[in-house]
Amino acid sequence: MSATQNLASALARHHEVEIVALRKVRDESYFPLDERVRVRALTDLRENSHRYDGEDPLAHEFPLRYPYGANEKTPVVSRLAERRLLEFFAETDADAIVSSNPRITTMLAEAPGAFLRIAQEHSMPRIYAENVRKPLFEAYRKLDAITVLSPEEHASLSKLVPYVRDRINVMPNCIPDPGGPRSDGSSKVVVTAGVLKKHKNFHGLVDAFETVVRRHPDWKLRIYGDGADRGALQRRIHDKDLYNHVQLMGPAFPVTAEFGKGAIFVLPSLREPFGNVTVEAMTRGLPVVSMDCDHGPRNILTPGTDGILVPNGDNAAMAEAIVELIEDDERRLAMGEAAARTAERFSEEPSAERFGAILEHAALRRRLPGTADAEVLDGGDVRITLRGVAADQVTGDLELVCRDVRGRREPVRLPVVAGAALIGHRDVLGEGHWEIGVASPKGPEKRLDAEHLDVTRMVSRRPAPSGGGLEVLLPHKDDRGRLLVRSQVRALHGEVLVVRVDGEAVVVEGELWGAEAPDGAVAPVVEGVNRADAERALTVPLTVTEGTRFRFELPLSTLVDAHHGDEEIWDLRIRLDEERTAGLGMFATDILEPYKVFKYPRPVRPGRRTRASAPAPRRPLLGALRKRIEPAEPPRTEIRPYFTVTAQFAVKTVTV
């Protein structure tokens, strides 16, 4: 909550700012707030208030749309608060609404109105409970911007929710200098603060301080905060006879006033999205010793300048770093001065500028076109035509941005001319699936939805084999309607055209791309390589005619004889000579997923006997119970030709 109020105060210098709280339960806030910031509470649960809402029956009912935990026995956020929040969304004249609560974000995404929708993530969305995470990730699609605390969290969230990575921004918390005396570095006190929970690792800090005390018994450790681990932490302090050296100070507001009494600040956390207390301590001129945990500290500190980072979880290294600063007064004081300068990066004015840029970026992004048509042209190039492009955007140096879905290649940027861009089918996109977006010269970028796809020429004027190999583009849309282009690039490739399954063999006909039949002594063949054991392979002759047409037969008996176990897969490829091989697949087509379309017969043939015949049974004592026991039948093998999910051709053999 402090980060939200700090940013609100910073923004109030340049904007009209209002904080809207779902519930009011106390008379005064824990944290200071600029007097220019208006505050509105949607429900008042203070019994001494004349606006008390506790008498309203809806104040005790669970909400209908606001996500809540299954273990909640009474609603923290009531149906009444939810209803008033929806009314606020419907009536507000705000230019932008910023949600700092993931549960509120899910409702903000569905709210009517023309305002910008911004979500602030102050934690790590991947660790949210499933009942929050699932609707939240869906809600992201309808937001204008999402802020996270660190570059690492930007990368993590982009991977978790790739369809919104074009609107994720890094926004560190705003931590203003509260003023007051700074540390002069002369006290022999190490300070830290936080909620007393396991992942904060205060137990590890106590262990580390045992080492510090052995070498410097005149130094003390003060731990500020409260939490579930307080009792266990106090017992640990007693067990190690550190009760004269380590004190649990309890909560302090503001804690920065207490930091000024210390000489070193330590952050022992094993996980920290940002670490407000670290910056707060630095404002008081304290050098920092911190675990190099995900993700905050490494994005705040400059190791060796204003603090020391130690390997995450290494309590011994933490002890040594504390001792190092204790024993070097000059270095400790210099680091403290540098820490105060570093803290200025997170003060009000820089934070307001960062967030203002995010708002401007979001407003510009909203103006970008969001849909496009894609058409495959005669030569194989793809034309992308933006829909709803304003006149100033047509001449505004827009760029088409193609991003590799897997992030293995650098983005490809192409000019937009008169509202359209051309993706050449040769030497433009590498192998893979590419997201298609549009970007303005000022930086905002937006992924495009697909409106109309015209791939008719992939059928009526099918690409012909080329000596330069296979390079085929196929525009398509994902299950969310986003525009993508599949790019297939093969120096050598065998394009499957026809598959026939008769009583004796699997017969395949196709075209060679990138090579003609070799003239050497080595005859081309088709290899079936066992997917689980590359040392096992089948080989059958390949016939090439007209330079590029090929044909081969894979006898069913060959597959049956090679089959072992319950199930095996044979990936097929053409071997032209000792150095050149070509994969087999179906890419020069308008069909994105051949495995869903092409279904072939699955002949079953007797397999090889894999166990000895059953021994002759003994004669039963009673003739009436005599039964003839037949010898075990040999297993049967089913042959399944198919295309894989990546459109490669393969054959599976299965014992049935």
C-alpha positions as CSV (number, residue, x, y, z in Angstrom):
1,M,0.0,0.0,0.0
2,S,2.9,2.4,0.7
3,A,4.1,2.1,-2.9
4,T,0.6,3.1,-4.2
5,Q,0.3,6.1,-1.9
6,N,3.9,7.2,-2.7
7,L,3.2,7.1,-6.4
8,A,-0.2,8.9,-5.9
9,S,1.6,11.7,-4.1
10,A,4.3,11.9,-6.8
11,L,1.7,12.1,-9.6
12,A,-0.4,14.7,-7.7
13,R,2.3,17.3,-8.7
14,H,1.2,17.1,-12.3
15,H,-2.2,15.4,-12.4
16,E,-5.5,15.2,-10.5
17,V,-5.2,12.0,-8.5
18,E,-7.8,10.1,-6.5
19,I,-7.3,6.9,-4.5
20,V,-10.4,4.7,-4.4
21,A,-10.4,2.1,-1.6
22,L,-12.9,-0.8,-1.4
23,R,-13.1,-0.6,2.3
24,K,-12.2,1.8,5.2
25,V,-11.5,0.1,8.5
26,R,-9.4,2.7,10.4
27,D,-9.4,6.5,10.9
28,E,-5.8,7.2,9.8
29,S,-3.6,5.6,7.1
30,Y,-0.3,4.0,8.1
31,F,1.5,6.0,5.4
32,P,1.7,9.7,4.6
33,L,-0.3,11.0,1.6
34,D,0.0,14.3,-0.3
35,E,-2.9,16.6,0.7
36,R,-3.6,17.1,-3.1
37,V,-4.6,13.4,-3.4
38,R,-8.3,12.8,-2.9
39,V,-9.4,9.6,-1.1
40,R,-12.7,7.8,-1.6
41,A,-13.8,4.7,0.4
42,L,-16.5,2.7,-1.3
43,T,-17.6,1.0,2.0
44,D,-17.0,2.3,5.5
45,L,-16.7,-0.5,8.1
46,R,-15.8,1.8,11.1
47,E,-18.5,1.2,13.7
48,N,-17.9,4.8,15.1
49,S,-18.6,6.4,11.7
50,H,-21.8,8.0,10.8
51,R,-21.4,6.4,7.3
52,Y,-21.1,2.9,8.8
53,D,-22.1,0.3,6.2
54,G,-22.2,-2.7,8.5
55,E,-25.9,-2.6,8.7
56,D,-26.4,-3.3,5.0
57,P,-27.0,-7.0,4.3
58,L,-24.8,-6.9,1.2
59,A,-21.9,-5.9,3.4
60,H,-21.8,-9.5,4.7
61,E,-22.4,-11.3,1.4
62,F,-19.7,-12.7,-0.9
63,P,-19.1,-10.8,-4.2
64,L,-20.2,-12.3,-7.5
65,R,-17.4,-11.2,-9.7
66,Y,-14.5,-10.2,-7.4
67,P,-12.3,-13.3,-7.0
68,Y,-12.0,-14.6,-3.4
69,G,-10.4,-17.5,-1.8
70,A,-12.2,-20.8,-1.2
71,N,-11.1,-20.8,2.4
72,E,-12.7,-17.4,3.2
73,K,-15.4,-17.9,5.9
74,T,-16.6,-14.3,5.7
75,P,-16.0,-11.9,2.8
76,V,-13.1,-9.5,3.0
77,V,-14.5,-7.6,0.1
78,S,-18.3,-7.7,0.2
79,R,-21.0,-7.8,-2.5
80,L,-21.7,-4.2,-1.4
81,A,-18.1,-3.1,-2.1
82,E,-18.2,-4.9,-5.4
83,R,-21.4,-3.2,-6.5
84,R,-20.1,0.2,-5.6
85,L,-16.9,-0.4,-7.5
86,L,-18.9,-1.3,-10.6
87,E,-20.9,1.9,-10.2
88,F,-17.7,3.9,-9.9
89,F,-16.4,2.4,-13.1
90,A,-19.6,3.3,-14.9
91,E,-19.8,6.9,-13.7
92,T,-16.2,8.1,-13.5
93,D,-14.8,10.8,-15.8
94,A,-11.2,9.7,-15.2
95,D,-8.7,9.6,-18.1
96,A,-7.0,6.6,-16.6
97,I,-7.7,4.0,-13.9
98,V,-4.8,2.2,-12.2
99,S,-5.4,-1.0,-10.4
100,S,-2.8,-2.1,-7.8
101,N,-4.8,-5.2,-6.8
102,P,-4.9,-8.2,-9.2
103,R,-8.5,-9.0,-8.1
104,I,-9.7,-5.5,-8.9
105,T,-7.8,-5.8,-12.2
106,T,-10.1,-8.6,-13.4
107,M,-13.1,-6.3,-12.9
108,L,-11.4,-3.2,-14.4
109,A,-10.8,-5.2,-17.6
110,E,-14.5,-5.6,-18.1
111,A,-15.5,-2.1,-17.1
112,P,-17.2,0.2,-19.7
113,G,-15.8,3.6,-20.5
114,A,-13.1,5.2,-22.6
115,F,-10.5,5.6,-19.8
116,L,-7.1,3.9,-20.0
117,R,-6.8,0.7,-18.0
118,I,-3.5,0.1,-16.2
119,A,-2.6,-2.8,-13.9
120,Q,0.3,-2.4,-11.4
121,E,1.8,-5.7,-10.3
122,H,3.7,-5.3,-7.0
123,S,4.4,-9.0,-6.6
124,M,5.1,-12.0,-8.9
125,P,1.9,-13.1,-10.8
126,R,3.2,-16.6,-11.3
127,I,2.9,-17.2,-7.5
128,Y,-0.8,-16.1,-7.3
129,A,-3.4,-18.6,-6.4
130,E,-5.0,-20.3,-9.4
131,N,-8.4,-18.7,-8.7
132,V,-6.7,-15.3,-9.1
133,R,-4.1,-16.0,-11.7
134,K,-6.4,-17.6,-14.4
135,P,-8.9,-14.7,-14.6
136,L,-6.1,-12.2,-14.2
137,F,-4.2,-13.4,-17.2
138,E,-7.4,-13.3,-19.3
139,A,-8.0,-9.7,-18.0
140,Y,-4.6,-8.6,-19.2
141,R,-5.8,-8.8,-22.8
142,K,-8.2,-5.9,-22.3
143,L,-5.7,-3.6,-20.6
144,D,-3.7,-0.7,-22.1
145,A,-0.6,-1.3,-19.9
146,I,0.8,-3.5,-17.2
147,T,3.6,-2.5,-14.9
148,V,6.0,-4.8,-13.1
149,L,8.8,-4.1,-10.7
150,S,11.9,-5.5,-12.5
151,P,13.3,-6.5,-15.9
152,E,13.3,-10.1,-14.7
153,E,9.6,-10.0,-13.9
154,H,9.0,-8.4,-17.3
155,A,10.7,-11.4,-18.9
156,S,8.8,-13.9,-16.6
157,L,5.4,-12.4,-17.3
158,S,6.0,-12.1,-21.0
159,K,6.7,-15.8,-21.1
160,L,3.6,-16.6,-18.9
161,V,1.3,-14.4,-20.9
162,P,3.0,-13.9,-24.3
163,Y,0.0,-12.3,-26.0
164,V,0.4,-9.1,-23.8
165,R,4.1,-8.7,-23.7
166,D,3.8,-5.7,-26.0
167,R,2.2,-3.7,-23.2
168,I,4.3,-4.7,-20.2
169,N,6.5,-2.0,-18.6
170,V,9.1,-1.9,-15.9
171,M,8.1,0.5,-13.1
172,P,10.1,0.3,-9.8
173,N,8.3,1.4,-6.7
174,C,8.3,5.1,-5.7
175,I,10.2,5.5,-2.5
176,P,10.5,9.2,-1.5
177,D,13.1,10.4,1.0
178,P,11.1,11.0,4.2
179,G,13.7,13.4,5.5
180,G,15.1,13.3,9.0
181,P,18.6,12.5,10.3
182,R,20.8,10.3,8.2
183,S,23.2,7.7,9.6
184,D,26.7,9.0,10.4
185,G,27.9,5.4,10.2
186,S,29.4,5.4,13.7
187,S,26.9,3.2,15.5
188,K,27.7,-0.4,15.9
189,V,24.2,-1.5,14.9
190,V,23.0,-3.6,11.9
191,V,19.4,-3.0,11.0
192,T,16.8,-4.9,8.9
193,A,13.0,-4.9,8.6
194,G,10.2,-6.9,7.1
195,V,7.3,-9.2,7.8
196,L,8.5,-12.1,9.9
197,K,7.9,-14.9,7.4
198,K,9.9,-17.9,6.3
199,H,10.9,-16.5,2.9
200,K,12.3,-13.3,4.5
201,N,15.0,-15.6,6.0
202,F,15.5,-13.8,9.3
203,H,16.4,-17.1,10.8
204,G,19.3,-17.2,8.4
205,L,20.3,-13.7,9.4
206,V,20.3,-14.7,13.0
207,D,22.6,-17.7,12.2
208,A,24.9,-15.3,10.2
209,F,25.0,-12.8,13.0
210,E,26.3,-15.6,15.3
211,T,29.5,-15.5,13.2
212,V,29.5,-11.7,13.3
213,V,29.3,-11.6,17.1
214,R,32.2,-14.1,17.5
215,R,34.5,-11.7,15.7
216,H,32.9,-8.4,16.8
217,P,31.0,-8.9,20.1
218,D,30.3,-5.1,20.4
219,W,28.0,-5.1,17.4
220,K,24.2,-5.6,17.6
221,L,21.4,-6.5,15.2
222,R,17.9,-4.9,15.3
223,I,15.0,-6.6,13.4
224,Y,12.0,-4.4,12.8
225,G,8.6,-5.9,12.0
226,D,6.1,-8.6,13.1
227,G,4.6,-11.8,11.8
228,A,3.9,-15.4,12.2
229,D,7.6,-16.4,12.7
230,R,8.2,-14.1,15.7
231,G,8.0,-16.8,18.3
232,A,10.2,-19.2,16.5
233,L,12.7,-16.5,15.7
234,Q,12.9,-15.5,19.4
235,R,13.5,-19.1,20.4
236,R,16.3,-19.3,17.8
237,I,17.9,-16.1,19.3
238,H,17.8,-17.7,22.8
239,D,19.1,-21.1,21.6
240,K,22.2,-19.4,20.2
241,D,22.6,-17.2,23.3
242,L,22.3,-14.0,21.1
243,Y,19.6,-12.3,23.2
244,N,22.1,-9.6,24.2
245,H,23.0,-9.0,20.6
246,V,19.9,-9.5,18.5
247,Q,16.6,-7.7,19.3
248,L,13.2,-8.1,17.8
249,M,12.1,-4.5,17.8
250,G,8.5,-4.9,16.6
251,P,6.9,-2.8,13.9
252,A,7.9,0.9,13.6
253,F,6.1,3.6,11.6
254,P,7.9,5.1,9.9
255,V,10.8,2.6,10.0
256,T,13.1,5.0,8.2
257,A,13.6,7.0,11.4
258,E,15.0,3.8,13.0
259,F,17.2,3.1,10.1
260,G,19.1,6.3,10.8
261,K,20.3,4.7,14.0
262,G,22.1,2.0,12.2
263,A,25.4,1.7,10.3
264,I,24.6,-1.2,7.9
265,F,21.3,-2.5,6.5
266,V,20.9,-6.2,5.6
267,L,18.2,-7.7,3.4
268,P,18.3,-11.5,4.0
269,S,15.2,-12.3,1.8
270,L,15.2,-15.4,-0.4
271,R,12.5,-13.8,-2.6
272,E,11.8,-10.1,-3.1
273,P,9.8,-8.6,-6.0
274,F,11.4,-5.2,-5.2
275,G,12.4,-4.4,-1.6
276,N,11.0,-1.1,-0.5
277,V,12.9,-1.3,2.8
278,T,16.2,-1.5,1.0
279,V,15.7,1.9,-0.7
280,E,14.2,3.3,2.5
281,A,17.4,2.3,4.3
282,M,19.6,3.8,1.5
283,T,17.8,7.2,1.9
284,R,19.3,7.2,5.4
285,G,22.8,6.7,4.0
286,L,23.2,3.0,4.9
287,P,25.2,0.6,2.8
288,V,23.4,-2.6,2.0
289,V,24.2,-6.3,2.3
290,S,21.6,-8.3,0.4
291,M,20.9,-11.7,-0.9
292,D,21.0,-11.8,-4.7
293,C,17.4,-13.0,-4.7
294,D,14.7,-12.6,-7.4
295,H,14.4,-9.9,-8.4
296,G,14.6,-6.6,-6.6
297,P,18.0,-6.1,-5.0
298,R,20.1,-6.6,-8.1
299,N,18.0,-3.9,-9.8
300,I,18.5,-1.4,-6.9
301,L,22.1,-1.9,-5.9
302,T,25.4,-1.4,-7.7
303,P,27.5,-4.1,-6.1
304,G,30.8,-2.7,-4.7
305,T,29.5,0.9,-4.9
306,D,26.5,1.2,-2.6
307,G,26.2,-2.4,-1.3
308,I,27.2,-6.0,-1.5
309,L,25.2,-8.8,-3.1
310,V,25.8,-12.4,-1.9
311,P,24.6,-15.6,-3.4
312,N,21.0,-16.3,-2.6
313,G,20.6,-18.5,0.4
314,D,24.3,-18.3,1.4
315,N,24.1,-17.2,5.0
316,A,27.8,-17.7,5.6
317,A,28.6,-15.3,2.7
318,M,26.1,-12.8,4.2
319,A,28.0,-13.0,7.5
320,E,31.3,-12.4,5.8
321,A,29.9,-9.4,3.9
322,I,28.7,-7.8,7.2
323,V,32.1,-8.4,8.8
324,E,33.8,-6.9,5.7
325,L,31.9,-3.6,6.2
326,I,32.4,-3.6,9.9
327,E,36.1,-3.9,9.6
328,D,36.5,-1.2,6.8
329,D,35.2,2.1,8.2
330,E,36.2,4.1,5.1
331,R,34.5,1.7,2.7
332,R,31.4,1.6,4.8
333,L,31.0,5.3,4.9
334,A,31.7,5.7,1.2
335,M,29.1,3.1,0.4
336,G,26.6,4.8,2.6
337,E,27.0,8.1,0.7
338,A,26.7,6.3,-2.6
339,A,23.5,4.6,-1.3
340,A,21.9,7.9,-0.6
341,R,22.6,9.0,-4.2
342,T,21.2,5.7,-5.6
343,A,18.0,6.2,-3.6
344,E,17.3,9.4,-5.5
345,R,16.5,7.3,-8.6
346,F,13.3,6.0,-6.8
347,S,12.2,9.4,-5.5
348,E,9.0,11.2,-6.4
349,E,10.0,13.2,-9.5
350,P,11.8,10.4,-11.4
351,S,8.9,8.0,-10.5
352,A,6.3,10.5,-11.7
353,E,8.2,10.9,-15.0
354,R,8.5,7.1,-15.5
355,F,4.8,6.6,-14.9
356,G,3.8,9.6,-17.0
357,A,5.7,8.1,-19.9
358,I,3.8,4.8,-19.4
359,L,0.5,6.6,-19.5
360,E,1.5,8.5,-22.7
361,H,2.8,5.3,-24.2
362,A,-0.5,3.6,-23.4
363,A,-2.5,6.4,-25.0
364,L,-0.5,6.3,-28.1
365,R,-0.7,2.5,-28.3
366,R,-4.5,2.7,-28.1
367,R,-4.5,4.8,-31.3
368,L,-2.6,2.2,-33.3
369,P,-4.7,0.0,-35.6
370,G,-5.5,-3.3,-33.9
371,T,-6.6,-5.5,-36.9
372,A,-5.3,-6.3,-40.3
373,D,-6.0,-8.4,-43.4
374,A,-3.3,-10.8,-44.7
375,E,-3.1,-12.0,-48.4
376,V,-0.7,-14.4,-50.0
377,L,0.4,-13.0,-53.4
378,D,1.3,-14.8,-56.6
379,G,5.0,-15.0,-55.9
380,G,4.6,-16.2,-52.3
381,D,5.0,-12.8,-50.5
382,V,2.4,-11.8,-47.9
383,R,0.8,-8.4,-47.9
384,I,-0.5,-7.1,-44.5
385,T,-3.1,-4.4,-44.8
386,L,-3.9,-2.5,-41.7
387,R,-7.6,-1.8,-40.9
388,G,-8.9,1.5,-39.5
389,V,-5.7,3.4,-40.2
390,A,-6.1,7.2,-39.6
391,A,-4.8,9.6,-42.3
392,D,-2.0,10.8,-40.1
393,Q,-0.9,7.2,-39.4
394,V,-0.7,6.4,-43.1
395,T,2.0,8.9,-43.5
396,G,3.3,8.6,-40.0
397,D,6.2,6.1,-40.5
398,L,4.4,3.1,-39.0
399,E,6.3,-0.1,-39.0
400,L,5.2,-3.7,-39.2
401,V,6.9,-5.7,-36.4
402,C,7.4,-9.4,-36.8
403,R,8.4,-11.2,-33.5
404,D,9.5,-14.8,-33.3
405,V,7.1,-16.5,-30.9
406,R,9.9,-18.4,-29.2
407,G,12.2,-15.3,-29.0
408,R,15.1,-17.1,-30.7
409,R,15.5,-14.4,-33.4
410,E,15.6,-10.6,-33.4
411,P,12.4,-8.8,-34.4
412,V,12.0,-8.0,-38.1
413,R,10.7,-4.5,-38.9
414,L,9.2,-3.6,-42.2
415,P,7.9,-0.2,-43.5
416,V,4.2,0.5,-43.8
417,V,3.4,2.3,-47.0
418,A,-0.2,3.6,-47.6
419,G,-1.5,1.4,-44.8
420,A,0.1,-1.9,-46.0
421,A,3.4,-3.8,-45.6
422,L,4.9,-6.6,-47.6
423,I,6.6,-9.6,-46.0
424,G,8.9,-11.1,-48.6
425,H,8.9,-14.9,-48.7
426,R,12.7,-15.1,-49.2
427,D,15.4,-14.0,-46.8
428,V,13.1,-12.0,-44.5
429,L,11.7,-14.2,-41.8
430,G,13.6,-17.2,-40.4
431,E,12.1,-20.6,-39.6
432,G,9.3,-20.4,-37.1
433,H,6.0,-18.8,-36.1
434,W,6.0,-15.0,-36.1
435,E,3.6,-12.6,-34.2
436,I,2.6,-9.7,-36.3
437,G,2.2,-6.2,-34.8
438,V,2.4,-2.6,-35.7
439,A,4.6,0.1,-34.0
440,S,4.6,3.9,-34.1
441,P,7.9,5.9,-34.4
442,K,7.3,7.0,-30.8
443,G,7.7,3.5,-29.5
444,P,4.3,2.0,-28.7
445,E,3.6,-1.4,-30.3
446,K,0.4,-3.4,-30.6
447,R,-0.1,-6.9,-31.8
448,L,-2.6,-7.3,-34.6
449,D,-5.7,-9.4,-34.7
450,A,-6.5,-11.1,-38.0
451,E,-9.7,-9.9,-39.8
452,H,-9.5,-11.5,-43.2
453,L,-7.0,-14.2,-44.4
454,D,-6.7,-14.8,-48.2
455,V,-4.5,-17.9,-48.8
456,T,-6.3,-18.8,-52.1
457,R,-3.2,-18.7,-54.1
458,M,-1.6,-21.4,-51.9
459,V,-4.2,-23.7,-53.5
460,S,-4.9,-22.3,-57.0
461,R,-1.2,-21.4,-57.8
462,R,0.6,-23.8,-55.5
463,P,4.3,-22.9,-55.0
464,A,6.7,-24.8,-57.3
465,P,10.0,-26.4,-56.3
466,S,12.9,-24.1,-56.5
467,G,16.6,-24.7,-56.7
468,G,17.0,-22.2,-53.8
469,G,15.1,-24.5,-51.4
470,L,11.8,-24.1,-49.6
471,E,10.8,-20.7,-48.2
472,V,7.0,-20.6,-47.7
473,L,4.9,-18.1,-45.7
474,L,1.5,-19.0,-44.4
475,P,-0.5,-16.3,-42.5
476,H,-2.9,-17.7,-39.9
477,K,-4.5,-16.7,-36.6
478,D,-4.2,-18.3,-33.2
479,D,-7.1,-19.3,-31.0
480,R,-7.4,-15.8,-29.7
481,G,-7.6,-14.3,-33.2
482,R,-4.1,-12.9,-33.3
483,L,-2.3,-12.7,-36.6
484,L,0.7,-14.9,-37.1
485,V,2.8,-16.0,-40.0
486,R,4.4,-19.4,-40.2
487,S,7.7,-19.3,-42.1
488,Q,9.2,-22.6,-43.3
489,V,12.8,-22.5,-44.5
490,R,14.5,-25.6,-45.8
491,A,17.7,-25.7,-47.9
492,L,16.6,-29.3,-48.8
493,H,13.0,-30.5,-48.4
494,G,10.8,-33.3,-49.6
495,E,7.2,-32.0,-49.9
496,V,4.7,-34.8,-49.5
497,L,1.8,-34.6,-52.1
498,V,0.2,-38.1,-52.0
499,V,0.1,-40.9,-49.5
500,R,-1.5,-44.2,-50.4
501,V,-1.8,-47.2,-48.1
502,D,-2.5,-50.5,-49.9
503,G,-2.3,-54.1,-48.8
504,E,1.5,-54.3,-49.1
505,A,3.1,-50.8,-48.5
506,V,2.8,-47.2,-47.6
507,V,3.4,-45.4,-50.9
508,V,4.5,-41.7,-50.9
509,E,4.8,-39.3,-53.8
510,G,6.1,-35.7,-53.6
511,E,8.5,-33.0,-54.8
512,L,12.1,-32.2,-54.0
513,W,12.8,-28.6,-53.1
514,G,16.4,-27.3,-53.3
515,A,18.0,-30.2,-55.2
516,E,17.6,-32.5,-58.1
517,A,18.5,-36.2,-58.2
518,P,22.2,-36.7,-57.7
519,D,24.2,-37.9,-60.7
520,G,26.8,-39.8,-58.6
521,A,27.1,-43.5,-57.9
522,V,25.1,-43.3,-54.6
523,A,21.5,-44.0,-55.2
524,P,19.0,-41.8,-53.2
525,V,17.1,-43.6,-50.4
526,V,14.5,-42.9,-47.8
527,E,15.5,-43.5,-44.2
528,G,13.1,-44.2,-41.3
529,V,14.9,-43.3,-38.1
530,N,13.6,-44.6,-34.9
531,R,12.7,-41.7,-32.6
532,A,13.8,-43.4,-29.4
533,D,17.0,-45.0,-30.8
534,A,18.7,-43.1,-33.7
535,E,21.0,-46.1,-34.2
536,R,18.0,-48.1,-35.6
537,A,16.9,-47.1,-39.1
538,L,14.9,-48.5,-42.0
539,T,16.0,-47.9,-45.6
540,V,14.0,-48.2,-48.8
541,P,14.9,-47.0,-52.4
542,L,13.8,-43.6,-53.7
543,T,12.8,-43.0,-57.3
544,V,13.3,-39.5,-58.7
545,T,11.8,-38.4,-62.0
546,E,11.6,-35.1,-63.9
547,G,14.3,-33.8,-61.7
548,T,12.1,-33.0,-58.7
549,R,9.3,-35.6,-58.5
550,F,10.0,-38.5,-56.2
551,R,8.3,-41.7,-55.1
552,F,9.0,-44.5,-52.6
553,E,7.3,-47.5,-51.1
554,L,7.6,-48.5,-47.5
555,P,6.6,-52.2,-47.2
556,L,4.4,-53.1,-44.3
557,S,6.4,-56.2,-43.7
558,T,9.6,-54.1,-43.2
559,L,7.8,-52.1,-40.6
560,V,6.4,-55.2,-38.8
561,D,9.8,-56.9,-38.8
562,A,11.5,-53.8,-37.3
563,H,8.8,-53.3,-34.6
564,H,9.7,-54.0,-31.0
565,G,7.8,-53.3,-27.8
566,D,4.4,-51.6,-27.6
567,E,4.9,-48.5,-29.7
568,E,7.5,-47.0,-32.0
569,I,7.8,-43.9,-34.2
570,W,9.8,-43.8,-37.4
571,D,10.7,-40.3,-38.6
572,L,11.2,-40.3,-42.4
573,R,13.8,-38.4,-44.4
574,I,15.4,-38.5,-47.8
575,R,19.1,-39.2,-48.1
576,L,20.3,-37.9,-51.5
577,D,24.0,-38.9,-50.9
578,E,26.4,-39.2,-48.0
579,E,26.2,-35.5,-47.1
580,R,22.7,-34.4,-48.0
581,T,19.4,-35.2,-46.3
582,A,16.0,-33.7,-46.7
583,G,13.1,-33.9,-44.2
584,L,9.7,-35.0,-45.4
585,G,6.7,-32.9,-44.6
586,M,3.8,-30.8,-45.9
587,F,4.5,-27.1,-45.9
588,A,3.7,-25.7,-49.5
589,T,0.0,-25.7,-48.7
590,D,-2.7,-23.6,-47.2
591,I,-3.3,-26.2,-44.5
592,L,-1.6,-25.1,-41.3
593,E,-2.0,-28.4,-39.4
594,P,-2.1,-31.4,-41.8
595,Y,-2.3,-33.8,-38.9
596,K,-5.9,-32.7,-38.3
597,V,-6.9,-33.1,-42.0
598,F,-5.1,-36.1,-43.4
599,K,-6.1,-39.4,-41.9
600,Y,-4.8,-42.5,-43.5
601,P,-5.8,-46.2,-43.3
602,R,-4.2,-48.2,-40.5
603,P,-3.5,-51.7,-41.7
604,V,-2.9,-54.4,-39.1
605,R,-0.5,-57.3,-39.8
606,P,0.6,-60.3,-37.8
607,G,3.7,-59.4,-35.9
608,R,6.8,-61.5,-34.9
609,R,6.3,-63.9,-32.0
610,T,8.1,-62.4,-29.0
611,R,7.7,-65.2,-26.5
612,A,8.0,-69.0,-26.6
613,S,4.9,-71.0,-27.2
614,A,3.1,-72.2,-24.1
615,P,4.1,-75.7,-22.8
616,A,1.8,-78.6,-23.2
617,P,-0.6,-78.7,-20.2
618,R,-0.8,-81.6,-17.8
619,R,-3.9,-83.8,-18.0
620,P,-6.4,-82.9,-15.3
621,L,-7.5,-85.5,-12.8
622,L,-11.1,-85.2,-13.8
623,G,-11.8,-85.7,-17.5
624,A,-14.9,-83.5,-17.2
625,L,-12.6,-80.5,-16.4
626,R,-10.3,-81.2,-19.3
627,K,-9.9,-78.1,-21.5
628,R,-7.7,-77.6,-24.6
629,I,-5.2,-74.7,-24.0
630,E,-4.3,-73.1,-27.3
631,P,-0.8,-71.8,-27.8
632,A,-0.4,-68.0,-27.5
633,E,-1.2,-66.2,-30.8
634,P,1.6,-64.0,-32.2
635,P,1.0,-60.2,-31.6
636,R,-0.4,-58.0,-34.3
637,T,1.1,-54.7,-35.5
638,E,-0.9,-51.7,-36.6
639,I,0.8,-49.3,-39.1
640,R,-0.1,-45.7,-38.7
641,P,1.2,-43.2,-41.3
642,Y,0.6,-39.6,-40.1
643,F,1.8,-36.0,-40.0
644,T,3.2,-34.7,-36.7
645,V,2.1,-31.5,-35.1
646,T,5.0,-29.8,-36.8
647,A,3.8,-31.2,-40.2
648,Q,6.6,-33.7,-40.6
649,F,5.8,-37.1,-42.1
650,A,6.3,-40.2,-39.9
651,V,5.0,-43.7,-39.3
652,K,4.0,-45.2,-36.0
653,T,3.9,-48.9,-35.3
654,V,1.7,-50.2,-32.5
655,T,1.2,-53.6,-30.9
656,V,-2.5,-54.4,-30.8
